[in-house]
Each structure stands twice: as C-alpha cells, then as structure tokens.
Amino acid sequence: MQGVRSAGSSCDDLWYERNATFKAAGYCFRSSRGIRTFGNAGCQFDDEADVPLSARQRERVAQIRGTERRLGCQP
C-alpha cells in the first residue's frame, strides 16, 4: 500500500485505489461506475462495513476519503 498521495493525485486515481481495495476483498458494487470498472464477479459483500479489510487497509481507505474530501472529489 502506498502513503497518502495528495499532491498529484487525481480524484480518479484516488477513487480507483479506494475501490480496488474493496474489490480485492469481495465487495459488490452498486454504482454503474464501480460495476463497469471492476465488475461484480465473485463478490460476496453488499455493505462496505462487512468487507473484511485489515486495520491497515481501513486506515488507508479513510486517508483516501479524507484526501477526496479535501480535493472536492465527487462521490
């Protein structure tokens, strides 16, 4: 996992990194963008809170979301 990349990170890069983490852990996407980008084959979890992420992964997701908010990224 990489550290917070606020300088030079685009909203698209941050969105991709955050959602790739969830995809790898079995999240079932609901948004058309998520489904189009990652698909839902093999997904197991409909709720992000149920996705089995490590403490480190959850911390990274929180960092990414904070950076997305600071940059004004759209959800």
PyMOL Python script that loads the backbone (N, CA, C, O; Angstrom):
from pymol import cmd

cmd.read_pdbstr("""\
ATOM      1  N   MET A   1       0.829  -1.175   0.000  1.00  0.00           N
ATOM      2  CA  MET A   1       0.000   0.000   0.000  1.00  0.00           C
ATOM      3  C   MET A   1       0.874   1.238   0.000  1.00  0.00           C
ATOM      4  O   MET A   1       1.954   1.259   0.591  1.00  0.00           O
ATOM      5  N   GLN A   2       0.397   2.245  -0.659  1.00  0.00           N
ATOM      6  CA  GLN A   2       1.160   3.475  -0.730  1.00  0.00           C
ATOM      7  C   GLN A   2       0.663   4.457   0.320  1.00  0.00           C
ATOM      8  O   GLN A   2      -0.444   4.316   0.839  1.00  0.00           O
ATOM      9  N   GLY A   3       1.485   5.449   0.627  1.00  0.00           N
ATOM     10  CA  GLY A   3       1.082   6.501   1.542  1.00  0.00           C
ATOM     11  C   GLY A   3       0.118   7.450   0.854  1.00  0.00           C
ATOM     12  O   GLY A   3      -0.166   7.312  -0.335  1.00  0.00           O
ATOM     13  N   VAL A   4      -0.375   8.403   1.605  1.00  0.00           N
ATOM     14  CA  VAL A   4      -1.307   9.370   1.039  1.00  0.00           C
ATOM     15  C   VAL A   4      -0.588  10.167  -0.032  1.00  0.00           C
ATOM     16  O   VAL A   4       0.491  10.711   0.203  1.00  0.00           O
ATOM     17  N   ARG A   5      -1.191  10.233  -1.210  1.00  0.00           N
ATOM     18  CA  ARG A   5      -0.580  10.916  -2.347  1.00  0.00           C
ATOM     19  C   ARG A   5      -1.401  12.147  -2.690  1.00  0.00           C
ATOM     20  O   ARG A   5      -1.904  12.250  -3.808  1.00  0.00           O
ATOM     21  N   SER A   6      -1.549  13.076  -1.769  1.00  0.00           N
ATOM     22  CA  SER A   6      -2.424  14.204  -2.047  1.00  0.00           C
ATOM     23  C   SER A   6      -1.890  15.088  -3.170  1.00  0.00           C
ATOM     24  O   SER A   6      -2.661  15.532  -4.020  1.00  0.00           O
ATOM     25  N   ALA A   7      -0.601  15.347  -3.187  1.00  0.00           N
ATOM     26  CA  ALA A   7      -0.042  16.158  -4.258  1.00  0.00           C
ATOM     27  C   ALA A   7       0.072  15.298  -5.506  1.00  0.00           C
ATOM     28  O   ALA A   7       0.764  14.280  -5.506  1.00  0.00           O
ATOM     29  N   GLY A   8      -0.602  15.704  -6.557  1.00  0.00           N
ATOM     30  CA  GLY A   8      -0.514  14.978  -7.804  1.00  0.00           C
ATOM     31  C   GLY A   8      -1.556  13.876  -7.958  1.00  0.00           C
ATOM     32  O   GLY A   8      -1.690  13.302  -9.039  1.00  0.00           O
ATOM     33  N   SER A   9      -2.285  13.577  -6.907  1.00  0.00           N
ATOM     34  CA  SER A   9      -3.330  12.557  -7.009  1.00  0.00           C
ATOM     35  C   SER A   9      -4.571  13.173  -7.629  1.00  0.00           C
ATOM     36  O   SER A   9      -5.012  14.256  -7.246  1.00  0.00           O
ATOM     37  N   SER A  10      -5.112  12.464  -8.582  1.00  0.00           N
ATOM     38  CA  SER A  10      -6.365  12.933  -9.155  1.00  0.00           C
ATOM     39  C   SER A  10      -7.505  12.235  -8.447  1.00  0.00           C
ATOM     40  O   SER A  10      -7.315  11.193  -7.819  1.00  0.00           O
ATOM     41  N   CYS A  11      -8.677  12.808  -8.549  1.00  0.00           N
ATOM     42  CA  CYS A  11      -9.860  12.183  -7.976  1.00  0.00           C
ATOM     43  C   CYS A  11     -10.051  10.788  -8.559  1.00  0.00           C
ATOM     44  O   CYS A  11     -10.427   9.862  -7.841  1.00  0.00           O
ATOM     45  N   ASP A  12      -9.795  10.632  -9.849  1.00  0.00           N
ATOM     46  CA  ASP A  12      -9.955   9.314 -10.475  1.00  0.00           C
ATOM     47  C   ASP A  12      -8.969   8.300  -9.900  1.00  0.00           C
ATOM     48  O   ASP A  12      -9.336   7.151  -9.658  1.00  0.00           O
ATOM     49  N   ASP A  13      -7.724   8.714  -9.680  1.00  0.00           N
ATOM     50  CA  ASP A  13      -6.722   7.817  -9.103  1.00  0.00           C
ATOM     51  C   ASP A  13      -7.128   7.381  -7.699  1.00  0.00           C
ATOM     52  O   ASP A  13      -7.036   6.205  -7.347  1.00  0.00           O
ATOM     53  N   LEU A  14      -7.576   8.344  -6.911  1.00  0.00           N
ATOM     54  CA  LEU A  14      -7.992   8.046  -5.545  1.00  0.00           C
ATOM     55  C   LEU A  14      -9.202   7.124  -5.534  1.00  0.00           C
ATOM     56  O   LEU A  14      -9.244   6.161  -4.769  1.00  0.00           O
ATOM     57  N   TRP A  15     -10.183   7.415  -6.376  1.00  0.00           N
ATOM     58  CA  TRP A  15     -11.377   6.567  -6.472  1.00  0.00           C
ATOM     59  C   TRP A  15     -10.966   5.141  -6.837  1.00  0.00           C
ATOM     60  O   TRP A  15     -11.445   4.179  -6.236  1.00  0.00           O
ATOM     61  N   TYR A  16     -10.091   5.011  -7.811  1.00  0.00           N
ATOM     62  CA  TYR A  16      -9.677   3.689  -8.260  1.00  0.00           C
ATOM     63  C   TYR A  16      -8.962   2.936  -7.132  1.00  0.00           C
ATOM     64  O   TYR A  16      -9.275   1.774  -6.870  1.00  0.00           O
ATOM     65  N   GLU A  17      -8.022   3.579  -6.474  1.00  0.00           N
ATOM     66  CA  GLU A  17      -7.278   2.902  -5.411  1.00  0.00           C
ATOM     67  C   GLU A  17      -8.213   2.447  -4.288  1.00  0.00           C
ATOM     68  O   GLU A  17      -8.122   1.314  -3.814  1.00  0.00           O
ATOM     69  N   ARG A  18      -9.103   3.334  -3.872  1.00  0.00           N
ATOM     70  CA  ARG A  18     -10.035   3.002  -2.798  1.00  0.00           C
ATOM     71  C   ARG A  18     -10.915   1.820  -3.186  1.00  0.00           C
ATOM     72  O   ARG A  18     -11.082   0.882  -2.407  1.00  0.00           O
ATOM     73  N   ASN A  19     -11.468   1.867  -4.373  1.00  0.00           N
ATOM     74  CA  ASN A  19     -12.388   0.814  -4.784  1.00  0.00           C
ATOM     75  C   ASN A  19     -11.687  -0.479  -5.167  1.00  0.00           C
ATOM     76  O   ASN A  19     -12.283  -1.551  -5.058  1.00  0.00           O
ATOM     77  N   ALA A  20     -10.446  -0.409  -5.612  1.00  0.00           N
ATOM     78  CA  ALA A  20      -9.678  -1.625  -5.889  1.00  0.00           C
ATOM     79  C   ALA A  20      -9.453  -2.408  -4.596  1.00  0.00           C
ATOM     80  O   ALA A  20      -9.443  -3.639  -4.596  1.00  0.00           O
ATOM     81  N   THR A  21      -9.275  -1.683  -3.506  1.00  0.00           N
ATOM     82  CA  THR A  21      -9.125  -2.331  -2.204  1.00  0.00           C
ATOM     83  C   THR A  21     -10.384  -3.116  -1.862  1.00  0.00           C
ATOM     84  O   THR A  21     -10.310  -4.266  -1.429  1.00  0.00           O
ATOM     85  N   PHE A  22     -11.541  -2.490  -2.059  1.00  0.00           N
ATOM     86  CA  PHE A  22     -12.804  -3.169  -1.773  1.00  0.00           C
ATOM     87  C   PHE A  22     -13.050  -4.331  -2.727  1.00  0.00           C
ATOM     88  O   PHE A  22     -13.515  -5.388  -2.302  1.00  0.00           O
ATOM     89  N   LYS A  23     -12.749  -4.156  -3.994  1.00  0.00           N
ATOM     90  CA  LYS A  23     -12.939  -5.238  -4.977  1.00  0.00           C
ATOM     91  C   LYS A  23     -12.122  -6.463  -4.584  1.00  0.00           C
ATOM     92  O   LYS A  23     -12.629  -7.585  -4.607  1.00  0.00           O
ATOM     93  N   ALA A  24     -10.868  -6.251  -4.226  1.00  0.00           N
ATOM     94  CA  ALA A  24      -9.983  -7.366  -3.874  1.00  0.00           C
ATOM     95  C   ALA A  24     -10.501  -8.137  -2.665  1.00  0.00           C
ATOM     96  O   ALA A  24     -10.188  -9.315  -2.495  1.00  0.00           O
ATOM     97  N   ALA A  25     -11.293  -7.474  -1.830  1.00  0.00           N
ATOM     98  CA  ALA A  25     -11.817  -8.108  -0.617  1.00  0.00           C
ATOM     99  C   ALA A  25     -13.243  -8.641  -0.799  1.00  0.00           C
ATOM    100  O   ALA A  25     -13.836  -9.152   0.151  1.00  0.00           O
ATOM    101  N   GLY A  26     -13.800  -8.523  -2.023  1.00  0.00           N
ATOM    102  CA  GLY A  26     -15.094  -9.141  -2.304  1.00  0.00           C
ATOM    103  C   GLY A  26     -16.303  -8.249  -2.259  1.00  0.00           C
ATOM    104  O   GLY A  26     -17.423  -8.749  -2.154  1.00  0.00           O
ATOM    105  N   TYR A  27     -16.124  -6.938  -2.335  1.00  0.00           N
ATOM    106  CA  TYR A  27     -17.268  -6.013  -2.300  1.00  0.00           C
ATOM    107  C   TYR A  27     -18.089  -6.100  -3.579  1.00  0.00           C
ATOM    108  O   TYR A  27     -17.541  -6.228  -4.674  1.00  0.00           O
ATOM    109  N   CYS A  28     -19.412  -6.028  -3.428  1.00  0.00           N
ATOM    110  CA  CYS A  28     -20.341  -5.999  -4.566  1.00  0.00           C
ATOM    111  C   CYS A  28     -20.700  -4.541  -4.848  1.00  0.00           C
ATOM    112  O   CYS A  28     -21.351  -3.889  -4.032  1.00  0.00           O
ATOM    113  N   PHE A  29     -20.285  -4.046  -5.975  1.00  0.00           N
ATOM    114  CA  PHE A  29     -20.526  -2.651  -6.323  1.00  0.00           C
ATOM    115  C   PHE A  29     -21.975  -2.422  -6.725  1.00  0.00           C
ATOM    116  O   PHE A  29     -22.619  -3.280  -7.329  1.00  0.00           O
ATOM    117  N   ARG A  30     -22.465  -1.244  -6.376  1.00  0.00           N
ATOM    118  CA  ARG A  30     -23.825  -0.848  -6.747  1.00  0.00           C
ATOM    119  C   ARG A  30     -23.830   0.233  -7.819  1.00  0.00           C
ATOM    120  O   ARG A  30     -24.758   0.319  -8.623  1.00  0.00           O
ATOM    121  N   SER A  31     -22.782   1.058  -7.825  1.00  0.00           N
ATOM    122  CA  SER A  31     -22.747   2.153  -8.798  1.00  0.00           C
ATOM    123  C   SER A  31     -22.393   1.612 -10.177  1.00  0.00           C
ATOM    124  O   SER A  31     -21.665   0.629 -10.311  1.00  0.00           O
ATOM    125  N   SER A  32     -22.920   2.272 -11.190  1.00  0.00           N
ATOM    126  CA  SER A  32     -22.609   1.831 -12.554  1.00  0.00           C
ATOM    127  C   SER A  32     -21.108   1.970 -12.825  1.00  0.00           C
ATOM    128  O   SER A  32     -20.531   1.142 -13.530  1.00  0.00           O
ATOM    129  N   ARG A  33     -20.475   3.002 -12.277  1.00  0.00           N
ATOM    130  CA  ARG A  33     -19.038   3.187 -12.472  1.00  0.00           C
ATOM    131  C   ARG A  33     -18.256   2.037 -11.843  1.00  0.00           C
ATOM    132  O   ARG A  33     -17.335   1.502 -12.460  1.00  0.00           O
ATOM    133  N   GLY A  34     -18.616   1.657 -10.625  1.00  0.00           N
ATOM    134  CA  GLY A  34     -17.933   0.560  -9.954  1.00  0.00           C
ATOM    135  C   GLY A  34     -18.108  -0.758 -10.686  1.00  0.00           C
ATOM    136  O   GLY A  34     -17.154  -1.517 -10.860  1.00  0.00           O
ATOM    137  N   ILE A  35     -19.329  -1.021 -11.110  1.00  0.00           N
ATOM    138  CA  ILE A  35     -19.611  -2.269 -11.843  1.00  0.00           C
ATOM    139  C   ILE A  35     -18.883  -2.267 -13.177  1.00  0.00           C
ATOM    140  O   ILE A  35     -18.299  -3.277 -13.571  1.00  0.00           O
ATOM    141  N   ARG A  36     -18.916  -1.140 -13.870  1.00  0.00           N
ATOM    142  CA  ARG A  36     -18.255  -1.039 -15.176  1.00  0.00           C
ATOM    143  C   ARG A  36     -16.735  -1.221 -15.045  1.00  0.00           C
ATOM    144  O   ARG A  36     -16.106  -1.859 -15.889  1.00  0.00           O
ATOM    145  N   THR A  37     -16.161  -0.663 -13.992  1.00  0.00           N
ATOM    146  CA  THR A  37     -14.714  -0.714 -13.802  1.00  0.00           C
ATOM    147  C   THR A  37     -14.237  -2.050 -13.246  1.00  0.00           C
ATOM    148  O   THR A  37     -13.244  -2.600 -13.720  1.00  0.00           O
ATOM    149  N   PHE A  38     -14.935  -2.572 -12.247  1.00  0.00           N
ATOM    150  CA  PHE A  38     -14.461  -3.755 -11.533  1.00  0.00           C
ATOM    151  C   PHE A  38     -15.318  -4.994 -11.740  1.00  0.00           C
ATOM    152  O   PHE A  38     -14.839  -6.112 -11.551  1.00  0.00           O
ATOM    153  N   GLY A  39     -16.569  -4.816 -12.123  1.00  0.00           N
ATOM    154  CA  GLY A  39     -17.484  -5.948 -12.229  1.00  0.00           C
ATOM    155  C   GLY A  39     -17.864  -6.458 -10.854  1.00  0.00           C
ATOM    156  O   GLY A  39     -17.340  -5.997  -9.840  1.00  0.00           O
ATOM    157  N   ASN A  40     -18.778  -7.413 -10.829  1.00  0.00           N
ATOM    158  CA  ASN A  40     -19.208  -7.984  -9.565  1.00  0.00           C
ATOM    159  C   ASN A  40     -19.004  -9.498  -9.509  1.00  0.00           C
ATOM    160  O   ASN A  40     -19.531 -10.163  -8.617  1.00  0.00           O
ATOM    161  N   ALA A  41     -18.255 -10.035 -10.443  1.00  0.00           N
ATOM    162  CA  ALA A  41     -17.990 -11.478 -10.427  1.00  0.00           C
ATOM    163  C   ALA A  41     -17.269 -11.843  -9.135  1.00  0.00           C
ATOM    164  O   ALA A  41     -16.262 -11.230  -8.781  1.00  0.00           O
ATOM    165  N   GLY A  42     -17.782 -12.826  -8.451  1.00  0.00           N
ATOM    166  CA  GLY A  42     -17.153 -13.309  -7.232  1.00  0.00           C
ATOM    167  C   GLY A  42     -17.356 -12.426  -6.014  1.00  0.00           C
ATOM    168  O   GLY A  42     -16.755 -12.673  -4.968  1.00  0.00           O
ATOM    169  N   CYS A  43     -18.190 -11.404  -6.127  1.00  0.00           N
ATOM    170  CA  CYS A  43     -18.389 -10.530  -4.970  1.00  0.00           C
ATOM    171  C   CYS A  43     -19.181 -11.262  -3.890  1.00  0.00           C
ATOM    172  O   CYS A  43     -19.956 -12.175  -4.177  1.00  0.00           O
ATOM    173  N   GLN A  44     -18.973 -10.845  -2.650  1.00  0.00           N
ATOM    174  CA  GLN A  44     -19.619 -11.508  -1.517  1.00  0.00           C
ATOM    175  C   GLN A  44     -20.271 -10.559  -0.527  1.00  0.00           C
ATOM    176  O   GLN A  44     -21.106 -10.996   0.265  1.00  0.00           O
ATOM    177  N   PHE A  45     -19.926  -9.278  -0.539  1.00  0.00           N
ATOM    178  CA  PHE A  45     -20.373  -8.348   0.496  1.00  0.00           C
ATOM    179  C   PHE A  45     -21.079  -7.143  -0.122  1.00  0.00           C
ATOM    180  O   PHE A  45     -20.515  -6.437  -0.957  1.00  0.00           O
ATOM    181  N   ASP A  46     -22.328  -6.920   0.307  1.00  0.00           N
ATOM    182  CA  ASP A  46     -23.116  -5.795  -0.203  1.00  0.00           C
ATOM    183  C   ASP A  46     -22.886  -4.508   0.585  1.00  0.00           C
ATOM    184  O   ASP A  46     -23.166  -3.416   0.090  1.00  0.00           O
ATOM    185  N   ASP A  47     -22.388  -4.632   1.787  1.00  0.00           N
ATOM    186  CA  ASP A  47     -22.186  -3.486   2.663  1.00  0.00           C
ATOM    187  C   ASP A  47     -20.685  -3.314   2.903  1.00  0.00           C
ATOM    188  O   ASP A  47     -20.002  -4.262   3.290  1.00  0.00           O
ATOM    189  N   GLU A  48     -20.176  -2.106   2.672  1.00  0.00           N
ATOM    190  CA  GLU A  48     -18.745  -1.849   2.866  1.00  0.00           C
ATOM    191  C   GLU A  48     -18.288  -2.204   4.272  1.00  0.00           C
ATOM    192  O   GLU A  48     -17.156  -2.648   4.461  1.00  0.00           O
ATOM    193  N   ALA A  49     -19.156  -2.013   5.260  1.00  0.00           N
ATOM    194  CA  ALA A  49     -18.786  -2.302   6.646  1.00  0.00           C
ATOM    195  C   ALA A  49     -18.535  -3.786   6.868  1.00  0.00           C
ATOM    196  O   ALA A  49     -17.818  -4.155   7.798  1.00  0.00           O
ATOM    197  N   ASP A  50     -19.108  -4.639   6.036  1.00  0.00           N
ATOM    198  CA  ASP A  50     -18.941  -6.085   6.175  1.00  0.00           C
ATOM    199  C   ASP A  50     -17.708  -6.624   5.446  1.00  0.00           C
ATOM    200  O   ASP A  50     -17.322  -7.777   5.643  1.00  0.00           O
ATOM    201  N   VAL A  51     -17.098  -5.800   4.614  1.00  0.00           N
ATOM    202  CA  VAL A  51     -15.936  -6.242   3.832  1.00  0.00           C
ATOM    203  C   VAL A  51     -14.762  -6.466   4.783  1.00  0.00           C
ATOM    204  O   VAL A  51     -14.411  -5.572   5.553  1.00  0.00           O
ATOM    205  N   PRO A  52     -14.151  -7.655   4.736  1.00  0.00           N
ATOM    206  CA  PRO A  52     -13.068  -7.970   5.669  1.00  0.00           C
ATOM    207  C   PRO A  52     -11.738  -7.320   5.288  1.00  0.00           C
ATOM    208  O   PRO A  52     -10.884  -7.938   4.652  1.00  0.00           O
ATOM    209  N   LEU A  53     -11.586  -6.064   5.691  1.00  0.00           N
ATOM    210  CA  LEU A  53     -10.335  -5.342   5.455  1.00  0.00           C
ATOM    211  C   LEU A  53      -9.520  -5.345   6.733  1.00  0.00           C
ATOM    212  O   LEU A  53     -10.066  -5.352   7.837  1.00  0.00           O
ATOM    213  N   SER A  54      -8.213  -5.339   6.571  1.00  0.00           N
ATOM    214  CA  SER A  54      -7.327  -5.238   7.734  1.00  0.00           C
ATOM    215  C   SER A  54      -7.408  -3.816   8.287  1.00  0.00           C
ATOM    216  O   SER A  54      -7.920  -2.911   7.628  1.00  0.00           O
ATOM    217  N   ALA A  55      -6.907  -3.634   9.480  1.00  0.00           N
ATOM    218  CA  ALA A  55      -6.873  -2.298  10.082  1.00  0.00           C
ATOM    219  C   ALA A  55      -6.077  -1.347   9.197  1.00  0.00           C
ATOM    220  O   ALA A  55      -6.443  -0.182   9.045  1.00  0.00           O
ATOM    221  N   ARG A  56      -5.000  -1.837   8.620  1.00  0.00           N
ATOM    222  CA  ARG A  56      -4.165  -1.009   7.741  1.00  0.00           C
ATOM    223  C   ARG A  56      -4.936  -0.592   6.482  1.00  0.00           C
ATOM    224  O   ARG A  56      -4.853   0.557   6.049  1.00  0.00           O
ATOM    225  N   GLN A  57      -5.683  -1.531   5.904  1.00  0.00           N
ATOM    226  CA  GLN A  57      -6.481  -1.208   4.720  1.00  0.00           C
ATOM    227  C   GLN A  57      -7.583  -0.203   5.066  1.00  0.00           C
ATOM    228  O   GLN A  57      -7.820   0.737   4.307  1.00  0.00           O
ATOM    229  N   ARG A  58      -8.250  -0.392   6.190  1.00  0.00           N
ATOM    230  CA  ARG A  58      -9.303   0.552   6.603  1.00  0.00           C
ATOM    231  C   ARG A  58      -8.716   1.944   6.844  1.00  0.00           C
ATOM    232  O   ARG A  58      -9.340   2.952   6.510  1.00  0.00           O
ATOM    233  N   GLU A  59      -7.523   1.996   7.420  1.00  0.00           N
ATOM    234  CA  GLU A  59      -6.856   3.277   7.633  1.00  0.00           C
ATOM    235  C   GLU A  59      -6.545   3.949   6.297  1.00  0.00           C
ATOM    236  O   GLU A  59      -6.747   5.153   6.139  1.00  0.00           O
ATOM    237  N   ARG A  60      -6.061   3.178   5.352  1.00  0.00           N
ATOM    238  CA  ARG A  60      -5.738   3.731   4.031  1.00  0.00           C
ATOM    239  C   ARG A  60      -6.991   4.239   3.334  1.00  0.00           C
ATOM    240  O   ARG A  60      -6.971   5.311   2.729  1.00  0.00           O
ATOM    241  N   VAL A  61      -8.084   3.481   3.411  1.00  0.00           N
ATOM    242  CA  VAL A  61      -9.349   3.914   2.813  1.00  0.00           C
ATOM    243  C   VAL A  61      -9.796   5.231   3.451  1.00  0.00           C
ATOM    244  O   VAL A  61     -10.259   6.132   2.751  1.00  0.00           O
ATOM    245  N   ALA A  62      -9.660   5.347   4.763  1.00  0.00           N
ATOM    246  CA  ALA A  62     -10.025   6.587   5.454  1.00  0.00           C
ATOM    247  C   ALA A  62      -9.146   7.747   4.992  1.00  0.00           C
ATOM    248  O   ALA A  62      -9.636   8.861   4.811  1.00  0.00           O
ATOM    249  N   GLN A  63      -7.848   7.491   4.799  1.00  0.00           N
ATOM    250  CA  GLN A  63      -6.940   8.535   4.296  1.00  0.00           C
ATOM    251  C   GLN A  63      -7.356   8.983   2.899  1.00  0.00           C
ATOM    252  O   GLN A  63      -7.392  10.177   2.600  1.00  0.00           O
ATOM    253  N   ILE A  64      -7.668   8.012   2.057  1.00  0.00           N
ATOM    254  CA  ILE A  64      -8.081   8.339   0.694  1.00  0.00           C
ATOM    255  C   ILE A  64      -9.351   9.178   0.722  1.00  0.00           C
ATOM    256  O   ILE A  64      -9.443  10.188   0.023  1.00  0.00           O
ATOM    257  N   ARG A  65     -10.327   8.771   1.521  1.00  0.00           N
ATOM    258  CA  ARG A  65     -11.585   9.535   1.603  1.00  0.00           C
ATOM    259  C   ARG A  65     -11.340  10.954   2.089  1.00  0.00           C
ATOM    260  O   ARG A  65     -11.968  11.896   1.605  1.00  0.00           O
ATOM    261  N   GLY A  66     -10.429  11.110   3.044  1.00  0.00           N
ATOM    262  CA  GLY A  66     -10.088  12.446   3.514  1.00  0.00           C
ATOM    263  C   GLY A  66      -9.478  13.294   2.409  1.00  0.00           C
ATOM    264  O   GLY A  66      -9.809  14.471   2.266  1.00  0.00           O
ATOM    265  N   THR A  67      -8.591  12.698   1.634  1.00  0.00           N
ATOM    266  CA  THR A  67      -7.978  13.409   0.515  1.00  0.00           C
ATOM    267  C   THR A  67      -9.030  13.740  -0.536  1.00  0.00           C
ATOM    268  O   THR A  67      -9.017  14.836  -1.097  1.00  0.00           O
ATOM    269  N   GLU A  68      -9.927  12.820  -0.807  1.00  0.00           N
ATOM    270  CA  GLU A  68     -11.005  13.074  -1.766  1.00  0.00           C
ATOM    271  C   GLU A  68     -11.850  14.252  -1.314  1.00  0.00           C
ATOM    272  O   GLU A  68     -12.226  15.094  -2.129  1.00  0.00           O
ATOM    273  N   ARG A  69     -12.154  14.322  -0.019  1.00  0.00           N
ATOM    274  CA  ARG A  69     -12.946  15.459   0.505  1.00  0.00           C
ATOM    275  C   ARG A  69     -12.169  16.759   0.336  1.00  0.00           C
ATOM    276  O   ARG A  69     -12.722  17.761  -0.118  1.00  0.00           O
ATOM    277  N   ARG A  70     -10.886  16.745   0.702  1.00  0.00           N
ATOM    278  CA  ARG A  70     -10.073  17.967   0.580  1.00  0.00           C
ATOM    279  C   ARG A  70      -9.977  18.457  -0.865  1.00  0.00           C
ATOM    280  O   ARG A  70      -9.951  19.660  -1.123  1.00  0.00           O
ATOM    281  N   LEU A  71      -9.924  17.513  -1.798  1.00  0.00           N
ATOM    282  CA  LEU A  71      -9.827  17.876  -3.220  1.00  0.00           C
ATOM    283  C   LEU A  71     -11.184  18.222  -3.825  1.00  0.00           C
ATOM    284  O   LEU A  71     -11.251  18.737  -4.941  1.00  0.00           O
ATOM    285  N   GLY A  72     -12.266  17.943  -3.097  1.00  0.00           N
ATOM    286  CA  GLY A  72     -13.591  18.218  -3.618  1.00  0.00           C
ATOM    287  C   GLY A  72     -14.044  17.182  -4.648  1.00  0.00           C
ATOM    288  O   GLY A  72     -14.838  17.491  -5.536  1.00  0.00           O
ATOM    289  N   CYS A  73     -13.544  15.972  -4.528  1.00  0.00           N
ATOM    290  CA  CYS A  73     -13.925  14.916  -5.464  1.00  0.00           C
ATOM    291  C   CYS A  73     -15.401  14.543  -5.290  1.00  0.00           C
ATOM    292  O   CYS A  73     -15.932  14.566  -4.179  1.00  0.00           O
ATOM    293  N   GLN A  74     -16.035  14.207  -6.378  1.00  0.00           N
ATOM    294  CA  GLN A  74     -17.417  13.760  -6.338  1.00  0.00           C
ATOM    295  C   GLN A  74     -17.457  12.292  -5.925  1.00  0.00           C
ATOM    296  O   GLN A  74     -16.606  11.505  -6.340  1.00  0.00           O
ATOM    297  N   PRO A  75     -18.442  11.924  -5.108  1.00  0.00           N
ATOM    298  CA  PRO A  75     -18.543  10.501  -4.688  1.00  0.00           C
ATOM    299  C   PRO A  75     -18.861   9.576  -5.830  1.00  0.00           C
ATOM    300  O   PRO A  75     -18.975   8.367  -5.631  1.00  0.00           O
TER     301      PRO A  75
END
""", "prot")
cmd.dss("prot")
cmd.show_as("cartoon", "prot")
cmd.util.cbc("prot")
cmd.orient("prot")
